[in-house]
Amino acid sequence: MQLGINLGYWGAGMDADNLAVAKEADRLGYAVCWAAEAYGSDAATVLSWVAAQTERIDVGSAIFQIPARQPAMTAMTAATLDSLSGGRFRLGLGVSGPQVSEGWYGVRFDKPLARTREYVEIVRKAMTRERLSYEGTHWTLPLPDGPGKPLKLTVHPEREHIPLYIAAIGPKNLEQTGEIADGALLIFPSADHLEDTAVKHLRAGREKAGLTMDGFDVCPTVPLALGEDKDVPALADMFRPYTALYVGGMGSRKQNFYNQLARRMGYEKEAAEIQDKYLAGDKEGAGAAVPHQLIDQTTLLGSVDRIADRMSAYAAAGVTTLTLAPAGFTLDDRLASLRAGSEALERAGLA
């Protein structure tokens, strides 16, 4: 199992710190550094900045939002980043959510699975550098009633095949991801539930495509907080607002994929209470309603030895790249967590 680092969103006074974290992850031998985007910083600019100041670590988009870019533009960006980084780019895609898609980009959040499939087909075709033509439900290239003609990508990526990941949560999306992608970006992963909530669906998609799980990258992001084992409850409390935001406040009441995931993990009653409180404006109450066990199952908390044990559980559950989001109020705290992650991987015998 390899380790990754997720820088999250750029900005908010964390720019220099994030670059320092990326450089330290590169020095420690982390496999990949991911950057996110929502409706603030874009991931492509951040990744080019990080790639220019690191040597070995891959840089990946987690995620490029599908409603934000035409698929050919994504292929151009991926090819450029792969070329500039010397073959170190990983392309992560996702449909985002209804609030961002419709509120920020003005793109209807409908038929996300079909849109994703067509998007991936166009991106892959464009990156082969053959002339691009495509006839689908959501995209037709070139347009049939104008002067457009099939064009081909002029940039040469460093590699013939750039790894393509999809952010997936629901069973149908996971199955399609297994079928059409090289890896899956997961969130709120519990090693205890990973087979039922994710891996079995990914495997079904691989089988549909006549493939096995060999070479497929199961890549969840897990927050990490370093401390003594006796302080695990306090460390878990750090993530109550984070968990409440996703389980309670993301999307809408009917379209909250994280809430549905918590329900599939057995927290049916708790997920409903968290959402009710959050949507009613009681964010503090929503955080208090998050079960300690849910946080502990989906994070890495405590000593290096305890973290190593949890890493072993993730590896046994099928994780191939474990991406860490190190917590801390200072840069020194985050760097210490980053080093602890590397040490824990060694102690677990997984490096």
Summary of the structure (lengths in Angstrom):
residues: 351
radius of gyration: 20.0
end to end distance: 6.5
largest distance: 68.5
contacts: 1193
relative contact order: 0.13
helix: 48%
strand: 15%
